[in-house]
Amino acid sequence: MNPVVSQPRYGAGATASDWQTGMFDCCDDMGVCLCGTLFPLCLSCQIASDMNECCLCGASVAMRTMYRTRYGIPGSICDDFLCMTFCTHCALCQLKRDIEKRKAINAL
């Protein structure tokens, strides 16, 4: 019996990459940063909408994990849980910035 050492990637052609911006790179997009700070529920709904999911799922560990595995971003469910629990606003902003940057290069 072989242990699972890596998470499956979404789609056969997914290649490993990294987040487009860091967790605390708020200055990369001040609009997203302000929205995430002042209106995190609205930002969560925008993220869910971008990913064709229910609005209530935007600020979830599952949403971050799904996005990360879809684009081959290294990490774990434990990392996603810690980010969403202790740095919720920063994690939401990072996710939205990444979505926007992938849209800009037509990789979403």
VENDA-V301691 format. One record per residue. N is the residue number from 1. SS is DSSP state (helix for helix, strand for strand, loop for the rest). Layout:
# VENDA-V301691
n:N ss:SS
n:N ss:SS
This chain:
# VENDA-V301691
n:1 ss:loop
n:2 ss:loop
n:3 ss:loop
n:4 ss:loop
n:5 ss:loop
n:6 ss:loop
n:7 ss:loop
n:8 ss:loop
n:9 ss:loop
n:10 ss:loop
n:11 ss:loop
n:12 ss:loop
n:13 ss:loop
n:14 ss:loop
n:15 ss:loop
n:16 ss:loop
n:17 ss:strand
n:18 ss:loop
n:19 ss:loop
n:20 ss:loop
n:21 ss:loop
n:22 ss:loop
n:23 ss:loop
n:24 ss:loop
n:25 ss:loop
n:26 ss:helix
n:27 ss:helix
n:28 ss:helix
n:29 ss:loop
n:30 ss:helix
n:31 ss:helix
n:32 ss:helix
n:33 ss:helix
n:34 ss:helix
n:35 ss:helix
n:36 ss:helix
n:37 ss:helix
n:38 ss:helix
n:39 ss:loop
n:40 ss:helix
n:41 ss:helix
n:42 ss:helix
n:43 ss:helix
n:44 ss:helix
n:45 ss:helix
n:46 ss:helix
n:47 ss:helix
n:48 ss:helix
n:49 ss:helix
n:50 ss:helix
n:51 ss:loop
n:52 ss:loop
n:53 ss:loop
n:54 ss:loop
n:55 ss:helix
n:56 ss:helix
n:57 ss:helix
n:58 ss:loop
n:59 ss:loop
n:60 ss:loop
n:61 ss:helix
n:62 ss:helix
n:63 ss:helix
n:64 ss:helix
n:65 ss:helix
n:66 ss:helix
n:67 ss:helix
n:68 ss:helix
n:69 ss:helix
n:70 ss:helix
n:71 ss:loop
n:72 ss:loop
n:73 ss:strand
n:74 ss:loop
n:75 ss:loop
n:76 ss:loop
n:77 ss:helix
n:78 ss:helix
n:79 ss:helix
n:80 ss:helix
n:81 ss:helix
n:82 ss:helix
n:83 ss:helix
n:84 ss:helix
n:85 ss:helix
n:86 ss:helix
n:87 ss:loop
n:88 ss:helix
n:89 ss:helix
n:90 ss:helix
n:91 ss:helix
n:92 ss:helix
n:93 ss:helix
n:94 ss:helix
n:95 ss:helix
n:96 ss:helix
n:97 ss:helix
n:98 ss:helix
n:99 ss:helix
n:100 ss:helix
n:101 ss:helix
n:102 ss:helix
n:103 ss:helix
n:104 ss:helix
n:105 ss:loop
n:106 ss:loop
n:107 ss:loop
n:108 ss:loop
